[in-house]
Amino acid sequence: RYIKADLVTPIDLSKLPNQKDTLPRFRDITKVSGDTKDGKVYGIPFCFDSIGLIYDTDKVKPAPTSMSVLWDPAYKGKVLAYDNGEHNFSFTALTLGYKDPFNLSAEQMAAVKAKLVELKGNVLSFYTTADEAQQIYQNNYVALIWANYGQQQVKALQKIGAHVAYINPSEGALAWLDNWVISKGVRDKDAAEKWIDFMLSKK
């Protein structure tokens, strides 16, 4: 959308030597949907993760395989959910078995809405940032976390001693990808490219 709206300017890959050190799946930017147009590069992949499920290994046994565990009455008041309607609708659509969670019929939308309302009975609280989720986890009895920030989130919890693990559920997972772009009309494109290269550095 940004490229189509002429809001971003092409990036010179020769100015980004550290781009070669990004994850292998992102090194060939032509294979990253939406980052190129007409042979020009407009977006540089920076970080990504899946949206899955974190569970406390002491409180949830056996290990879950499905997002449907969030609705299990055994975890009433023990679920930490993410506060974002867009992601919540899409993930719940996957949980209900809808193959295209981004294009739902009116009937499917109604079913997703009803399912989310049903989830409220199990939710202890909602969070927006990974830090907020960590604070809530530390101060409450939380068994399951709707993990919007994926592996990053579980690693942060493990660092503070939490006994947690992460799964991409059997229904499938959503994913997000953050990119660097340079705005059209930037005053110093060279400085912007140097910044992107610095941020891609292993250091």
C-alpha positions in Angstrom: 0.0 0.0 0.0 2.8 2.4 0.8 4.5 1.7 -2.5 1.3 2.1 -4.4 0.6 5.4 -2.6 4.1 6.6 -3.5 4.9 7.2 0.2 8.3 5.3 0.2 11.4 5.5 -1.8 13.6 2.7 -3.2 16.5 1.5 -1.1 20.0 0.8 -2.4 21.0 -2.7 -1.2 24.7 -1.9 -2.0 24.6 0.5 0.9 23.4 -2.3 3.3 26.3 -4.8 3.6 24.8 -6.2 6.8 21.7 -7.3 4.9 23.6 -10.5 4.1 23.5 -11.4 7.7 19.7 -11.4 8.1 17.8 -14.7 8.4 18.3 -16.8 5.3 14.6 -16.7 4.4 14.8 -12.9 4.1 18.1 -12.5 2.2 16.5 -12.7 -1.2 14.1 -9.8 -0.8 12.5 -10.5 -4.1 10.9 -13.5 -2.4 9.4 -11.4 0.4 5.9 -10.4 -0.6 5.3 -6.7 -0.8 8.9 -5.5 -0.4 9.7 -5.0 -4.1 8.1 -3.5 -7.2 9.5 -3.3 -10.7 12.8 -4.7 -9.6 13.3 -2.0 -6.9 13.6 -2.7 -3.2 11.3 -0.7 -0.9 11.3 -2.7 2.3 14.0 -4.4 4.3 12.9 -7.2 6.7 14.0 -6.5 10.2 12.2 -8.9 12.7 9.4 -11.4 12.6 7.6 -14.0 14.6 4.6 -16.2 14.7 1.5 -15.6 16.9 1.0 -18.7 19.0 0.3 -20.0 22.5 2.4 -19.8 25.6 1.6 -22.2 28.4 2.9 -22.7 31.9 4.4 -26.1 31.9 3.6 -26.6 35.7 0.0 -25.6 35.3 -1.0 -27.0 31.9 -0.6 -30.8 31.5 -0.5 -32.4 29.1 1.1 -29.8 26.8 -1.6 -28.3 24.6 -1.6 -28.6 20.8 -4.6 -26.4 19.9 -5.7 -22.9 20.6 -9.0 -24.4 21.7 -7.4 -24.9 25.1 -8.0 -21.2 25.8 -11.7 -22.0 26.0 -11.3 -25.0 28.4 -13.3 -24.3 31.6 -10.4 -25.7 33.6 -8.6 -22.4 32.9 -11.3 -20.0 33.9 -9.7 -16.8 35.0 -6.2 -18.1 34.1 -5.9 -16.9 30.5 -4.0 -13.8 29.5 -5.3 -12.5 26.1 -4.0 -10.0 23.6 -5.9 -6.7 23.2 -6.2 -6.4 19.4 -9.4 -7.1 17.6 -7.7 -7.7 14.2 -5.4 -10.4 15.4 -8.0 -11.9 17.7 -10.6 -12.3 15.0 -8.1 -13.9 12.6 -6.7 -16.3 15.2 -10.1 -17.3 16.4 -11.2 -17.9 12.8 -8.3 -20.3 12.5 -9.4 -22.0 15.7 -12.9 -22.4 14.2 -11.3 -24.1 11.2 -11.8 -21.3 8.7 -9.2 -21.7 6.0 -9.0 -18.0 5.1 -9.0 -16.0 8.4 -8.7 -12.7 6.6 -11.7 -13.0 4.4 -14.7 -14.1 6.4 -18.4 -14.2 5.4 -21.0 -12.5 7.5 -21.9 -15.8 9.0 -18.3 -16.6 9.9 -17.8 -13.2 11.4 -20.8 -13.7 13.6 -19.4 -17.1 14.7 -16.0 -15.6 15.5 -17.6 -12.8 17.5 -19.6 -15.3 19.5 -16.5 -17.4 20.2 -14.5 -14.3 21.4 -17.4 -13.3 23.7 -17.3 -16.9 25.1 -13.6 -16.6 25.7 -14.1 -13.6 28.1 -15.2 -16.0 30.8 -11.7 -17.5 30.9 -9.8 -14.3 30.6 -8.0 -12.9 33.6 -6.8 -9.8 31.8 -5.8 -8.3 28.4 -2.4 -6.9 27.5 -1.0 -4.8 24.7 2.8 -5.0 25.1 5.1 -7.9 25.9 6.4 -6.1 29.0 2.8 -5.7 30.3 2.1 -9.4 29.8 5.2 -10.2 31.7 4.2 -8.0 34.6 0.7 -9.5 34.7 2.2 -13.0 34.6 4.5 -12.3 37.5 1.8 -10.9 39.7 -1.1 -13.3 39.0 -1.9 -17.0 38.4 -1.6 -17.3 34.7 -1.8 -20.7 32.9 -2.1 -19.7 29.2 -1.0 -16.6 27.2 -2.3 -15.7 23.8 1.2 -14.9 22.5 1.1 -12.1 20.0 4.9 -11.6 20.2 5.7 -15.3 19.8 9.2 -16.7 20.6 10.4 -13.3 21.8 7.7 -13.3 24.4 8.4 -16.8 25.7 12.2 -16.1 25.9 11.6 -13.0 28.0 9.4 -14.9 30.4 12.0 -17.7 30.6 14.7 -15.2 31.5 12.8 -14.2 34.6 12.5 -17.9 35.6 9.0 -18.7 34.3 8.4 -22.3 33.5 6.8 -21.7 30.1 6.8 -23.2 26.6 5.5 -22.1 23.2 3.6 -23.8 20.5 2.3 -23.0 17.0 -1.1 -24.5 17.3 -2.4 -27.4 15.2 -4.9 -25.0 13.5 -2.0 -23.0 12.1 -0.4 -19.8 13.1 -0.4 -16.2 12.0 2.9 -14.3 11.6 4.1 -10.7 11.5 7.1 -9.1 9.8 8.5 -5.7 10.6 10.3 -3.9 7.8 12.5 -0.8 7.4 11.4 1.6 4.8 12.5 5.1 3.8 9.8 7.8 3.5 9.4 9.6 0.2 11.1 13.1 0.4 13.5 12.0 3.1 16.1 14.8 3.7 19.2 12.5 4.0 18.6 9.2 2.2 22.3 8.2 2.8 21.9 8.6 6.6 18.7 6.6 6.5 20.4 3.7 4.7 23.3 3.9 7.1 20.8 3.6 10.0 19.1 0.6 8.5 22.5 -1.1 7.9 23.4 -0.3 11.6 20.2 -1.9 12.8 20.8 -5.0 10.7 24.3 -5.4 12.3 25.0 -8.4 14.5 26.3 -6.0 17.1 
